[in-house]
């Protein structure tokens, strides 16, 4: 089945360009376009896309609120934030809202296609280290009352899984975590899969955010 894509951007020419790129792919199908966040939420409910490339700076309902509403309604659509700068407050807010990653708006067409395929497969687009840098820059916006141990989701994971989650939050790859914790990489993969399931996290990007929100990892 082709990947169903809902394009969200307030610039019609950009939407047209994206649609042309998608139409040329045999494994993708553009199923709708939205020029603002409110329309994106409505269309996401109607057409049930797999991936939603989402602009964040839009009049009215912006991409952050739209992402929150789409993710809250269904776990199926994966939102891909489109932003101007990689270390951008909007990118940080998008990840916290439930996006599976972000991409620069000036990315090459093949980068956009690769990102769509990546999130459709259930992976996060943003490299863990970039997510960590975002959180280092904007972690002061996390709720001040959130301290380690308060989130009951932490109680669902084992001590070893918590160790793995901490290193994921610090930006280490699975192979680096394996070396650090003296585990096989396959074992790290298994722990990470369980970490995502137990606290009901969508992907690795959300795991990094979760590690910071619960103060397993603290900003430098």
Secondary structure, DSSP 4 states (H G I P E B T S, - for coil): -PEEEEEE-S-HHHHHHHHHHHHT-TTEEEEEEESSHHHHHHHHHHH--SEEEEES--SSS-HHHHHHHHHHH-SSPEEEEEES-SS-HHHHHHHHHT-S-EEETT--HHHHHHHHHHHHTT--SS-HHHHHHHHHHHGGGS-TT--TT-SGGGGGS-HHHHHHHHHHHTT--HHHHHHHHT--HHHHHHHHHHHHHHTT--SHHHHHHHHHHTTSS---
